């Protein structure tokens, strides 16, 4: 029967923390973080663009609804449906 030790000692390197048995240094962390930061900036720029477009379309939609009310388009269409 094989027995395994309950606790496994991980190597300790002075000045560098050991996480799950792997060395962690600031260079590797920043290298992994750069693509994520770039993607975040891209998503934020796209969000700002889409929000601006949404605001413009929302304004146009309110304008169309107001124009229909002013010109009585709903009443006109309703009268046409009654005659058919």
MILO-513277 format. One record per residue (C-alpha): residue in one letter; x, y, z. Coordinates in steps of 0.2 Angstrom, whole numbers, plus 5000, padded with zeros to 4 digits. Example, Ala and Ser with C-alpha at 12.3 -4.5 7.8 and 13.67 -1.06 7.14 Angstrom:
2
A506249785039;S506849955036;
end
This chain:
84
X500050005000;X500750174995;X500650315007;X500750495003;X501350635015;X499950735022;X500850905019;X502050935004;X503351065007;X503451194993;X505151274989;X505351444996;X506351574986;X506851724996;X505951884991;X504651794979;X503051734986;X502551554981;X500751524977;X500151344974;X501951294971;X502251424957;X503351574958;X502451734956;X503351894950;X502652064945;X503352054927;X502251904924;X500751984932;X500952144922;X501152044906;X499551944909;X498652104914;X499052214899;X497952114886;X496552124899;X496752314901;X496752334882;X495152234881;X494352334895;X494852494886;X494152434870;X492452374878;X492352544887;X492552644870;X491252534862;X490052554876;X490252744875;X489952734856;X488352624858;X487752734872;X487852894861;X486952804847;X485652744858;X485352924865;X485252984847;X483952844842;X482952874857;X482853064853;X482253024835;X480952894842;X480253024853;X480253154839;X479253024828;X477952994841;X477753174844;X477553204825;X476253064824;X475253144839;X475353324831;X474753264814;X473453144820;X474152994811;X473452864824;X471652934822;X471852934803;X472452754803;X471052704815;X469752784804;X470452684789;X470252524798;X468452564802;X468052584784;X468852424779;
end
